[in-house]
Amino acid sequence: MPKQTGKAIRRKKRVSLFPLIAVILAAVIIINIPDLCREYIYPKKYSSFVEKYSDKYDMDENFIYAVIKTESNFDPDAESDVGARGLMQLMEDAYEWVGYRMNDERGLSYDSMYVPEYNVEYGTYLLMLLFTEYGDYETALAAYHSGRGNVNKWLEDSSLSADGKTLDSIPSAATAHYVSKVMNAYSAYNNLY
C-alpha cells in the first residue's frame, strides 16, 4: 500500500468537513425560518402607528399588518394604477369619507396619505367602520377593495349571500383574490406572532 503524503491527508480532512458544515448551516437556517419569515416576509413595520390605531379603533393589529402587507408591502410611497396611496392604499374618495366620519379638522390633504401615520390612522379607521357595518373581516375586506356599494348589491343577491349579512361568494375575481391574499397574510401573522 502506498504511503499517503501529508497533503493528501489534509485534502481528505477538508473534504470530510464540508458535509458537516453543510448540515450545520442547514440546521441553523431551519431553526431560524420563523424569525426569517417574521423579519423579511411578514414584518411588523410601522408598529408604533399600527399598535396605536389598532388599539384606538379596536381592530386586531395582525389584521392591519396583513392589509398593509397585501396593499403596499410596507412601502409608504406606493401608488396604484388607479391612484390609491400609501401603506394602506387609500383612494381619494375613501380618504374624504373617512375624514368626514372622523370629523378630522387637522387640515390634511390627500397627499397626507403618503405619511405613514396618517395613512395607518385613516386605513384602520376605514376598516373599523367596515367591520362594524358588516361584522365579518372578509366582507369588510371586499368593501375595502370594491366599495360598499358593490358589496351591498352582492349581499342582496341570495346566490352570493345566504343571510344577507356576509358574502358566501364574491363575484369579482380581483376582489376574491384580494380577500384571499389578506386573509392568508392574516393567518400567517397570527401563526408567526
N, C-alpha and C positions, 0 to 999 in steps of 0.2 A: 504494500500500500504506500503510495507516495506521501511524502511529508507535506503538510499544509504550511504555507508561509503565514506570517503574522497578518499580511494584507488580506489574504483570503479569509482568515478567521474574522477580522474586523468587518469585512463586507458581509459575511454571513450574519453577524450580530446585528448590523444595521438593518438588513432586510427583515430579520425576525422581529424587530421593534416596530416596523411600520404597521402591521396588523393590530398590534396592541394600542398604538397611538390612535389609529382609525377607530377602534372600538371605544376608547375613552372619549374621543371627540364626539362620536355619535351619541354616546350616553349623556354627555353634557348638553348637547343640543336637544335631545329628547326630554331631559329633565327640565330644560328651560323653555320648552314650547309654550306653556301657558303664559309665561312672562313675555315672551316674544310676541305672542298674539295680543296680549294686553297692550304692550308698548307700541307695536307697529301696525297691527291690523285693526284692533278695536281700542284705540287710545281714548283717554278722557281729557282731551284738551279743553281749555277754557273752563276748567272745573269750577273756578270761583263764581263765574256767571251762571253756569248750569245749576250748581248747588243752590245759589241764591234764589233764582227764579223758579226752579222746580219746587223749592220749599215754599216760596211766597204764593205760588199758584197751585200748590198741592198736586203736582204731577211727579210721576216716577222719573228720577233723573236718568236712569238707564234708557228709558223710552226717549227722552230728549236727546241723549247721546246717539241713539240709533237713528233718529231723524237727521241729526247733523251729519253723521257718518254717511247716510244714504244721499242726502241732498247735496253736500259740498265736499265731503271728505275732509272737513275741518279747514277749508280754505275760505277765509273771511272776504276775499276779493272775488269769489265765484260769482259769475253771472250766467244765467241760462240763455238759450237761444230766444226765449220769449221775454227775457228781461227780469226774471226773478233774481234777487240779490242776496248776497251774504251767506253766512253759515247755514241758515235755515231756509234759504231761497224764498224770500217773501216777494210776492208780486205787489205792484203799487196799490191796486185796489184793496188787497188784503191788509197792507200796511195802513192805509187810510181808515179802513173799517176798525181795525184793532185800536188805532189811536183814538178814534171816536169812542169806542166801547170802554177804553181805559180812562177816557176824559183826560188825555195827556196834553198838558198845556206847556210843555217844555220848549215848544217851537222847533221840534225836529223836522227834518225834511226826509224825503225818500232816500236821499244819499246817505242818511244816517244808518241805513240798513247794512252798510259796509263796516260799521263799527260793531265789533263782536258783542259788546254788552247790550247795545240796543237791539241788535238782531235776535239775540237769545231771549231777551225780555219779550219782545213782540211775538216771536215764534212760539215761545212757551205759553204766552197768554192766549194766542190763537188756538193752540192745541187744547188748552184748558176749556176754552169756550166750546170747541167742537166735541170734546169728550163729555162735557156737561150736557150738551144738546143730544148726543147720540148714545152715550152710556157704554160705548164699546170702542176700543182702540182701533180696530180695523175699519169700522165705519167712519170714525173721526179722521183716520188717515186718508180714506177715499175722498172725504170732503176737503181735506187739506190739499190733496193733489188735483181733484177735478172740480171742486167748488160745491158749496152747499146746495145750490140749485139742482145740479145733476144728481147728487145723492138723494135729495128729497124726491125727485122723479123716480129714481130707481127703487126707493123704499115703497112707493105707491104701487109698484109692479109686483104682483104676488108670485111671479115666476122668479123674481130676484130676491124677494124678502117675504118669508112666511109670516112674520109677525109685524111687519111694517115699521120696525124699530132698528133692526140690524140687517146687514146685507148677507144673504146666503151665497150670492154670486155677484160678481162685478162685471158688467157688460163691456167695459173699456179694458182692452188688453194692457194698455200702458198703465192704467191705474191699478189693475190687478197685480201687475208685475211690481209696481212701486210698493204697494201694500205688503206684498210678499217679501220684498227686499228689506223693508223696515222691520217687519216682524221677525225675520231671520236674524237681523242685526240685534234686535232687542233680546232675542233668545241668547245670542252669543254674549252680549253684555251681562245678562243675568247669570250665565254659566261661568263667566270668567271673573266676575267681581262679587 
